C-alpha cells in the first residue's frame, strides 16, 4: 500500500495523504490522538485564536503526535516482515529503520540470506544468548549466530530420534557463513529403555558399560561436506552437564565414529584447525585418524588433548609429523605418551620443518622421552614453542636441554614446569641460558631448580623479552614503511 | 607508544606529503639503522645506548617506559599467579599418576599373589575332594566335608576380604575423587578469584599508569608552556625595551633632523637670495649680450647671404667643371684601358721573349758545355797530336842529327882522316815534349833528406850549396820564396820538437833505437803525412808560416815590410809567368815544327838569345839571392816554440782551403790547356842545330866544294861509264842477234852456218 509514497515521498504530498493515513493510524494506536487535530490544523491557518483555544482546552494535544506516513509504512513493513520481507527495495534510511525494528524471532529462512546487517544479527544473538563474544567469530555477528545455532542443533542431535531434516533445513541457510564449528557435546543415541532421558538413570547404568553396540554419534559427513568455508572444527565426543546421570557410555567414541569422522576430515580440504579432545581417543583410533589425515592439504593445527593416546598412537603422530603434513601446531597434552612415543615424536621433529608449536604437557615421557625430544630440538630449526610440563623428567633431561638452549636459535618458549629437575639441572639450564638470547619464556615452576638459578634465568628471559619487543617494533615499523612505499 | 616512532618523528617524517622530506626521512632512518647494526657488530648493546637515550628523553617518555615495565611485570606476575593454580593442579595430577601407577602395580601384584594363593588352596581343596571320594566312612566324610567347607569359607573369606579391600579402596578413591572435585572446584574458584583480582589490579594499575602518564605529559606540557611563556615574556620584554629605545632614539633623531632642516632652510634662503641677485645681474648682462649678438647676427646674415650667392655661382661653375672633368675622366679611362691592354700585350710579349731567351740561354749553355767537351776533346787530341808531331819531329831530328854525326864522323875519319870527337848529344836521349815537372816538384821527402844530409855533411859543402842555389833559383822561377837550408832546418827541428803529438806513439817506440837524425827524419815524415805536406813547396810554405808568425806580431819594422812584399811579389810574378806560359803553349804548339826548322836555320841568332837568357837568369839569380839574404836574416829569429801550434793550425786551415781552391781551378786549367813550358823548346831544338859547330860547317862547306868538284869528275866518269855501258849493251844485243841468227834453222840450211863462223872467230 505504501510503496509508491515511500519512494516518492515529499512534503507537498503530506496534507493529502495524511487523511488517509490517519485511519490506519487510529486503528493501530487507538484513540490517543483526538480527532479535532486535523480541523484544528486547518483552522490554525485560518484563525489563530481557534488554535489557541483548542490548546487551552485540550491538555493532551501535541504537535508531534502524528507520525509521518513513511514511518507508518516502515512500521507496517516491520510488522509484515515475516510474510512479506521487503528490504533491498527501500531507501537506505528506511532500510536501517526497518532493520532496527524487525523482530529477532523471524524464522531463519526469511532472514538468513536477506539480512546481512550486523546490527540485526547482534540483536538476535543477544536475545538468544547472554554471553556473546563476537571477537571469537571474526567480529561477525551473523557468523556467530549461525555457528552457534548449528552447534546447538548438532549438540542436541540425538541420532535415530531427532529428525535429520532439521539439520538439513538449516544447512543451506547457514553454510555460506560458517567457518568454524565448535561441537561441545554429542549425544549418544537413545537406546534400550525408551525413556532413558537423564532422570531415570541410576547407578545401575554405570555397571552396564557393556551395551556398546551401535551407540554411534552424529554423523558429521552430512554437514561438513556442505560447509564450503569451514576452517576450524572442534569436536568432543561426550555429554555436558550430565550431572548425576553419569554413564560411561555417554562418553564413548566408537570405532565407527572414528572412521566416519576421519573420512569426513579427509574430504574437507578447507579445514585448517581440527580439535578432538576429551573423547577417549586411544591408540587404535588415533591410528585410524592419522592414516586418514596424512598429507592433508590444508590442515595446520591438530589438537588431541585429554585423550588416551599411548606410544603406538604417538608413533602414528610421529609419522604424520615426518613430512606428511603442514602442521604448525600440535597439542598432545594430557595423554599417555611414554618414552617410546616420545622417541618417535622426537625423530619426527628432527625431520620436520613446518611445526612451530608442540604441547606434550601431562604425559609420561620420563627422562628417556624427555631427552629424546630435547635432542630432536638440537637439530630442529622451526619449532618455536614447546610445552613439556609435568612429564616426570629429572636432571639428565635438563642437561640435554641446556645444550638445546645454547644451540637452538629458533626456540622462544619452553615450559618445564612440574618436572623434578633439581638444583643441578637448574644450574645447568642457567649456564645454558647465559649464552642464549632468543628464549623469552621458560617456565620452571615446581621444578625445584633452586631460587638462584630461577632468578638468573628470569633475568635473562626479561632481557630477551626486551630484545624481542624491540625487534618486533622494528619489524612493524618496516612493514608500515613498506605499506607507505 | 613506541619510543622509536616518536624518536623518528622529531626529524622529517616518513608520512609527510612532501616527497623530498620523505626521502630525507628514509635516509636518516637508513643511516640510523646502519649505525645500529654497526654498534651491534662491534659488540655493544644497542639497548644500553637506547636506554641512555631514553633517559635523556623527556619525562613523559620515561614515565611511559616505566609504566610499561611496571605493567608488564604486573601482568607477568598476575599471569604467573593465575597459572600457578594450573601448574599446581598439573603437579598434583602428575603426582597422582605416579602414585596411581605405583598403586596399580601393587594392586596387580596383590591380585596375582592372591590368585596364586587361591589357586593353591583350590588345588588343595580339589585334592582333598579326591581323598574324600576314597573315604567311605560318613563321619570321616562329614569331617572332611566340614574341613573342605571351612577351607572354602576361608578362601571365600579371603576373596571377600580382598574384595572389600578393593571396595574400600574404591570408596576411598571415590572420596578422593570427590575431594579432588572439590579441590578442583576450589582451584577454579581460586583461579577465578585471582583472575578477577588480576583484572581488577590490571585495570586499576593501567588507569593509574595512564593517569601518571597523563600527569607526566601534563607536567611536561606545563613545563614546556612555562618555559615557552618565560621565553616569550623575555623576548617580549626585550622587544618592548628595544621599541622604547628605538622610540627614544627616533625622537632624538627627529629633533636633530628638524634642527638641521631649520638650519638648512635659513642657509638656503640666504643662498637663494644671493643667487637670485646674481642671476638677475647675469640676466641683464646676457640681455645686453643678446642685443649685441643680434646685431652681429644681422651682420653675419647679410654676409652669409652674399657668400651664399657667391657660393652658388661657384657651385654652378663647379658643376660645369665637374662635367668637364667627368668627360675627361672617361676619356682618360679609355686611354687607361688601352694602355692596360697594351701593357698586357707587352707583358705577354716580354714573357715570351724571356721564355725564348731562357731557352736560348739553355741552348747556349748546352752548346757551351758541348763546346767545352769539344775543347777538352780537342785539347786532348791536340796534346796527343802535339806529342805525336813532337816525337815524329824529334825522331826525324834525331835521325838527322845521327846522320849528321855519322856523316861528320865519316867525314872526319874517312875523308879527313882525323880523329872524331863525339859532341854532346845527351839531349838526344829526350823523347817527347819537354816537361819541367820533374824539376818543379821535388818531393818533401827528398827535401827532407837533403836538408838533413846537408846538416850531416857539414855546412861548408860548396857543391851542395851551389846545387841548392840552383834549385832555389829554379824554384824562384816558380815564384815561391826560397829559404835557406839553415832556416828550413831550424824550422824543421822546431816542428820536430813541438809537434810530437802528430806522431803515433807506436812509431815513437819503434824509433827509439835509431839515431837521432834518422829518428827526427822519420818523425818529420810522419808529421808531414799528418799535415798533408807532400812537396817542397809545402815545406817552404810551412816555413813561411813559421816566419810569418814571428813577423806578424812584430809588424812595423822596415825589414819585414821589405821582406814580405818581396815574397808576395815573387809569388804573383810566378803565377803570372805560369799562366802566360800556359797561354803561350797553346798558341805556339802548332808553330813549333816551323820554329824548329827556324832554329836549325838560325842557329847563330839563337846562341845570342841563349846568352841573353843566361844573362837574364843570372840577373834573376842575383835578385833571388838578395831575397834569400833578407830571408836569412829573418830566419835568425824564428817564432817562439809556443806559437808553433797556432802557426800549424793556420797553415792547416789555409792549406786545406788552398787545396780546395785548386780543385776548383782545375776545371779552368783543363779549359785553358796544358800548362806547358815551351821556353826551353827553342833551346832544345836549337841544340839539334848546334850539333855541328861552325868550324865543322866550314869544313863541311870546304868539303862540299871539294867534293862537288870531285863529283863533277865522277859525274863525267859516270857519263863515260854509261856510254861504255850503252856500247856494251849494243854489243850484247848485237851478239844476241848474231846468236839468234846462228841458232836459227836457216843456218842448217845454209852451207856455212854463221854459228860456225862465229865459233871459228872465237876460236881465233
Interface residues (C-beta under 8 A of the other chain):
Chain A: X361 X362 X364 X389 X390 X391 X392 X417 X418 X443 X445 X446 X465 X466 X467 X470 X473 X474 X477 X481 X484
Chain B: X2 X4 X5 X14 X15 X26 X47 X50 X72 X80 X83 X84 X87 X88 X90 X91 X93 X94 X97 X98
